[in-house]
Amino acid sequence: MGNQLRYRSGQVQLIKVRVDSGTVIEAGDLVFLDADDVKPASGFEWDTDLETTQASFAAMFLGVAHQCSGNGDTDPVSVDVSPNSVYEFDVAATTYEVGDLMGPDEGSSELHDQQLESVASGGLAIARAAEYRGTSSNLLRVNFASAFHTGSANVNAQIG
């Protein structure tokens, strides 16, 4: 069920961010700030192993894209950086507790744009489970933690 925005509730805080002409972004993508423009998680450079890559991604994680940007487009896109909004995301099928830490999932040494998995520590996390799932599920409601919103729980979201 990828490539769609599944906003469910809460206050959204949209910011406008530049996009390079060769970058393709879908609504609902997890995006990071790469110098002065936004890119989807799949465009994040792999570093050694999944945990190292997740930690580096968390430090640059911006939020959830609300607009698409096709190849060749350079118009800025809206990205939600709010820690108060709730989205439903694809996840690795298992049970979840409220507050479980989540990071971007991967396949073949590339981060997924719209899928999360449980992570072991806050330094790897970009989201928390916002619901309890007592039976195995591949969809989960989550709150995100942007590294660029000082009100988020992202360990990198501090000024100074």
NORRACOR-V947435 format. One record per helix or strand of 3 or more residues. SS is the DSSP state (alpha for helix, beta for strand). FROM is the first residue (numbers start at 1). TO is the last residue. Records with the same first field share a line. If there is no record, write none. Layout:
SS->FROM-TO / FROM-TO
This chain:
beta->7-9 / 14-17 / 30-34 / 37-40 / 61-65 / 77-80 / 86-96 / 101-106 / 111-118 / 127-129 / 133-144
alpha->41-43 / 50-60 / 122-124
